[in-house]
Amino acid sequence: MDGSLLIEEKQISLDRTTNSQPVSTVAKGYAGESPGAAMSEFVVDSAVPSGGFEFDMGKKMLGLIQGHLYLLGPGGQQYKGEVFVFADSLKHGVNQEAAYSFRARGPMTLWS
């Protein structure tokens, strides 16, 4: 996040959507799609070391501060995006690792 590698990251999921809307007409029925505001949404799951959070997203969330998120993908491709973190969660308990998760979204971009 923002140029630093999240060492404790365990899993990332990426969902992309066009947010297009179906267009129907009397003559054709389904006539195609009307463009929408395309976006990407990320869910990042991380372990929490005993020393504390690797990266606490609270300041970015509270200030609606945009950040940079980079993913490494298949074949060495990269996904780079400007994102807003809109949710996070912390889980911990007896006999299990502590886990931190955050959700972010931004404009849809292409793998490069």
Sequence and secondary structure as in RCSB ss.txt:
>XXXX:A:sequence
MDGSLLIEEKQISLDRTTNSQPVSTVAKGYAGESPGAAMSEFVVDSAVPSGGFEFDMGKKMLGLIQGHLYLLGPG
GQQYKGEVFVFADSLKHGVNQEAAYSFRARGPMTLWS
>XXXX:A:secstr
 TTS  TTEEEEEEEEE   EEEEETTTEEEEEE    EEEEEEEEE  TT  SS THHHHHTT EEEEEEE GG
G EEEEEEEEEEEEEEEETTEEEEEEEEEEEE     
